[in-house]
Amino acid sequence: MMRLPRFRYFAPRALDEAARILAGEGPEAALVAGGTDLFPNMKRRQQTPTRVIGLRGVSGIRGVRAAERGLAIGAMTSLTDLERSAEVRAAWPALSRAASLISTPPLRNMGTLGGNLCLDTRCNYWDQNYEWRKGIDFCLKKDGQVCWVAPGSPRCWAVASSDTAPVLCAIGAEITLVSKNGTRVQKVEQLFHDDGIAYLTKRPDEILTEIRLPDPTGWRASYWKLRRRGSFDFPVLGVAAAARLDESGVVKEARIFLTGVGSRPHAADAAAEKLVGHPIDDARAIAEAVDAAARLAKPLDNTDFMLGWRKEMARHYLAGALSELARAQL
């Protein structure tokens, strides 16, 4: 049986209290929302904080509400509540779908939107127990000197594994970050570094409190996920696509993000540009966008399936996600 290491637990009831504790405890502290990622990592000794600050009792950072020109979702909103929210389904059904594809029902009941956005990167050589990792002399992400995915590389190649992140990036959502010293707002896509270790731009003293979804008028979005099993598994590939159409169905603006192909959700800007100015169901434009986006999929030995097959499936899933936009209802 894997057991948690010893740590001190804090249970703040208000956001300002949580921010003060986080600032005071320093780098040895970690935030926990649903705990579905942090606690297994602690059992495997991948993360070993001596202070854990629970956000479950903090008021005001849970639930879906109407906001100016869109929706506001508290970071502590469970993935189940996100999936079932009538407001989210009506505005951005792709986000509801992404939430429904995460893990299993019991874990979606515990896991939160904020936690899924901040989800640790994953790798074949990282997501193992302590003894297994010790047997290979650990890896660059913790305790070792080599990234076993690419031994000659100076960086860690663990991959992004959040399902909600690429969708939120594609639709242009924003997040609110709160610390003892103040509040700042940024785009979701700005939350991530392309580095398997330092994968978040969020400062250690900041708490992700809210996600703002924009007005969906004129927009369509889709999300396709590749994984070995039909439930539980993390994405080996995730494709999120969004497009804003004019009244005649011509694409005025488009965004495409891929996850599972790097340490952050990758923007396929060149691919999105191929759609602009064409009808959403233009087969040639879709094919050109697929060709451009597929170049971002450069599989490494950091997750499931054979590399060549993963590369080929990137094309199929991109085509499927873009074709789904053409079939969606405004």
C-alpha positions in Angstrom: 0.0 0.0 0.0 1.3 3.4 -0.9 1.0 5.9 1.9 1.0 9.7 2.0 4.1 11.4 3.5 3.6 13.5 6.6 2.4 17.0 6.0 0.5 19.8 7.8 -3.0 20.5 6.5 -4.6 23.9 6.5 -8.4 24.4 5.9 -9.1 28.1 5.3 -12.7 29.2 5.0 -12.1 32.4 3.0 -10.0 33.3 -0.1 -8.0 36.0 1.6 -7.1 33.6 4.4 -6.0 31.0 1.9 -3.8 33.5 0.1 -2.2 34.6 3.4 -1.4 31.1 4.4 0.0 30.3 0.9 2.2 33.4 1.0 3.4 32.6 4.6 4.2 28.9 4.1 6.4 29.5 1.0 7.7 26.9 -1.5 7.0 24.0 0.8 3.3 24.5 0.5 0.9 23.1 -2.1 -2.8 23.8 -2.9 -5.2 21.0 -3.1 -8.7 21.2 -4.7 -10.2 17.7 -5.4 -6.9 15.9 -4.6 -7.3 13.5 -7.5 -3.9 14.5 -8.9 -1.9 15.8 -5.9 -2.5 13.0 -3.5 -1.5 10.1 -5.9 1.6 12.1 -6.8 2.4 12.5 -3.1 2.0 8.7 -2.5 4.4 8.1 -5.4 6.7 10.7 -3.8 6.6 12.7 -7.1 5.5 15.7 -5.0 6.4 16.0 -1.3 5.0 19.2 0.1 5.2 19.6 3.9 2.2 22.0 3.9 -1.0 21.4 2.1 -3.7 24.1 1.8 -7.2 22.7 1.1 -9.6 24.9 -0.9 -12.7 22.8 -0.4 -14.0 25.0 2.4 -13.2 28.4 0.7 -16.4 30.2 -0.1 -17.2 32.0 -3.3 -15.1 30.0 -5.8 -17.6 27.3 -6.8 -20.5 27.2 -9.2 -21.5 28.7 -12.6 -23.0 32.1 -12.9 -23.9 34.6 -15.5 -21.3 37.3 -16.1 -20.8 40.3 -18.3 -20.7 39.0 -21.9 -20.5 35.3 -20.9 -20.3 32.9 -17.9 -18.1 32.8 -14.8 -17.1 29.4 -13.4 -15.6 29.0 -9.9 -12.3 27.1 -10.0 -13.6 24.7 -7.3 -16.6 23.7 -9.5 -16.5 19.9 -9.8 -16.1 18.4 -13.2 -19.5 16.6 -12.7 -21.2 19.9 -12.1 -19.4 21.5 -15.1 -20.5 18.6 -17.3 -24.1 18.9 -16.1 -24.4 22.6 -16.1 -27.3 23.7 -18.4 -25.7 27.1 -18.8 -22.4 25.6 -20.0 -24.1 23.1 -22.3 -26.1 25.9 -23.9 -23.1 28.3 -24.3 -20.1 26.0 -24.9 -21.1 22.3 -25.3 -17.6 21.4 -26.2 -16.4 22.3 -22.7 -19.2 20.2 -21.2 -18.1 17.3 -23.5 -14.5 17.7 -22.5 -15.4 17.5 -18.8 -17.5 14.4 -19.4 -14.5 12.6 -21.0 -12.2 13.1 -18.0 -11.5 10.0 -16.0 -14.4 8.2 -14.3 -17.6 9.4 -12.5 -16.3 9.1 -9.0 -13.2 11.1 -9.9 -15.2 13.7 -11.8 -17.3 14.1 -8.6 -14.0 15.0 -6.7 -12.0 16.7 -9.4 -12.4 20.4 -10.2 -12.1 22.6 -13.2 -9.2 24.6 -11.6 -7.5 21.3 -10.7 -7.8 20.0 -14.2 -6.3 23.2 -15.7 -3.3 22.9 -13.3 -2.9 19.2 -13.9 0.6 17.9 -13.7 2.3 16.9 -17.0 2.6 13.1 -17.6 5.2 10.7 -19.0 5.9 7.0 -19.2 9.0 7.5 -17.1 7.4 9.8 -14.6 4.0 8.3 -13.8 5.5 5.3 -11.9 6.0 4.4 -8.3 9.1 5.5 -6.3 10.9 2.2 -6.6 10.4 2.0 -10.4 11.7 5.5 -10.9 14.6 4.8 -8.5 15.5 1.7 -10.7 16.2 4.0 -13.7 18.0 6.5 -11.5 14.9 8.8 -11.6 14.4 11.4 -14.4 14.9 15.0 -15.1 11.5 16.0 -13.7 12.5 15.0 -10.2 15.7 13.6 -8.5 17.4 12.6 -11.8 19.7 14.2 -14.4 18.3 12.8 -17.7 15.0 13.1 -19.6 14.6 9.4 -20.7 12.2 10.5 -23.4 15.1 12.4 -25.1 18.3 11.7 -23.2 20.3 14.3 -25.2 17.8 17.1 -24.5 18.3 19.6 -21.7 14.6 19.9 -21.0 11.8 17.6 -19.7 9.3 16.3 -22.4 6.4 15.3 -20.1 3.2 16.1 -21.9 0.1 18.2 -21.1 -2.8 16.0 -20.1 -5.7 18.4 -19.3 -8.9 17.9 -21.3 -10.5 21.3 -20.4 -7.4 23.4 -21.1 -7.3 23.1 -24.9 -11.1 23.9 -25.2 -10.7 26.9 -22.9 -7.7 28.1 -25.0 -9.6 27.6 -28.2 -12.7 29.6 -27.1 -10.6 32.4 -25.7 -11.5 32.0 -22.0 -9.8 33.9 -19.2 -8.7 33.1 -15.7 -8.5 35.0 -12.4 -5.4 34.6 -10.2 -5.4 35.8 -6.6 -2.5 36.3 -4.2 -1.9 38.2 -1.0 -0.7 41.1 -3.1 -3.6 41.4 -5.5 -5.6 40.0 -8.4 -4.7 39.6 -12.1 -6.6 38.3 -15.1 -5.1 36.6 -18.1 -6.0 34.3 -21.0 -6.1 30.6 -20.3 -3.5 30.0 -23.0 -1.0 32.2 -21.1 -1.2 29.9 -18.1 1.2 27.3 -19.6 4.9 27.0 -20.4 6.2 24.4 -22.9 8.3 22.7 -20.3 7.4 19.4 -18.6 8.7 20.6 -15.2 7.8 24.3 -15.0 4.6 23.9 -17.0 2.6 26.7 -15.3 3.1 30.5 -15.5 1.1 30.8 -12.3 3.3 32.1 -9.5 3.6 29.8 -6.4 1.8 32.3 -4.2 -1.2 32.6 -6.6 -4.6 30.8 -6.4 -6.7 30.2 -9.6 -10.1 31.3 -8.5 -12.3 31.7 -11.6 -12.6 30.9 -15.3 -14.5 33.4 -17.6 -16.1 32.0 -20.7 -16.8 34.6 -23.5 -20.1 35.3 -25.2 -20.6 32.3 -27.6 -22.7 34.3 -30.2 -21.5 33.3 -33.6 -19.1 30.7 -32.4 -18.9 26.9 -32.7 -16.5 24.6 -30.9 -15.6 20.9 -30.7 -13.3 18.6 -28.8 -12.0 15.2 -29.8 -10.0 13.0 -27.5 -7.8 9.9 -28.3 -7.1 7.4 -25.5 -6.7 3.7 -25.2 -9.9 3.0 -23.2 -13.2 4.7 -23.5 -13.0 6.0 -19.9 -10.5 6.8 -17.2 -7.4 7.4 -19.4 -5.7 10.7 -20.0 -5.6 12.0 -23.5 -2.8 10.7 -25.8 -4.1 13.4 -28.2 -6.8 16.1 -27.7 -8.0 18.4 -30.5 -10.0 21.5 -29.6 -11.3 23.7 -32.5 -13.5 26.8 -32.4 -14.7 29.1 -35.2 -16.7 32.3 -35.5 -19.0 32.4 -38.5 -20.9 35.2 -40.2 -24.5 34.9 -41.2 -23.7 33.0 -44.4 -21.5 30.4 -42.7 -18.2 31.8 -43.7 -15.4 31.6 -41.0 -14.4 35.0 -39.7 -12.1 33.7 -37.0 -10.8 30.3 -35.9 -8.6 28.8 -33.2 -7.2 25.2 -33.0 -5.3 23.8 -30.0 -3.7 20.4 -29.6 -2.9 18.7 -26.3 -0.9 15.5 -25.6 1.7 16.6 -28.2 3.8 18.9 -26.0 4.1 20.2 -22.4 1.4 22.7 -23.0 -1.7 23.0 -25.2 -0.2 24.0 -28.6 -1.9 26.6 -30.8 -2.2 25.6 -34.4 -2.4 29.2 -35.7 -1.3 28.4 -39.3 -4.0 25.7 -39.5 -6.7 28.0 -38.1 -5.8 30.6 -40.7 -6.6 28.1 -43.5 -10.2 28.2 -42.5 -10.7 31.9 -42.4 -12.6 33.3 -45.3 -14.0 30.0 -46.4 -17.4 28.3 -45.7 -17.2 26.2 -42.5 -17.9 23.0 -44.6 -15.3 23.8 -47.3 -13.6 20.4 -47.7 -10.5 21.8 -49.3 -10.0 24.4 -46.5 -10.5 21.7 -43.9 -7.9 19.4 -45.6 -5.4 22.3 -45.8 -6.0 23.1 -42.1 -5.4 19.4 -41.2 -2.1 19.3 -43.1 -0.9 22.4 -41.3 -2.0 21.3 -37.8 -0.7 17.8 -38.2 2.8 19.2 -38.4 2.6 20.0 -34.7 2.1 16.4 -33.8 5.6 15.0 -33.3 5.1 12.0 -31.0 7.9 11.0 -28.6 8.1 8.1 -26.2 6.3 9.9 -23.4 2.8 8.3 -23.6 0.7 5.5 -24.9 0.6 3.9 -28.4 3.2 3.5 -31.2 4.7 6.8 -32.4 3.8 6.4 -36.1 0.2 5.5 -35.4 -0.2 8.5 -33.0 1.1 10.7 -35.8 -1.4 9.3 -38.2 -4.3 9.6 -35.8 -3.6 13.3 -35.3 -4.7 13.8 -38.9 -7.9 11.8 -38.4 -8.8 13.5 -35.2 -8.1 17.0 -36.6 -10.3 16.2 -39.6 -13.1 14.9 -37.3 -13.0 17.9 -35.0 -13.1 20.4 -37.9 -15.9 18.4 -39.7 -17.9 18.5 -36.5 -17.8 22.3 -36.5 -19.5 22.2 -39.9 -22.3 20.0 -38.6 -22.8 21.9 -35.4 -25.8 24.2 -34.9 -25.4 27.9 -34.3 
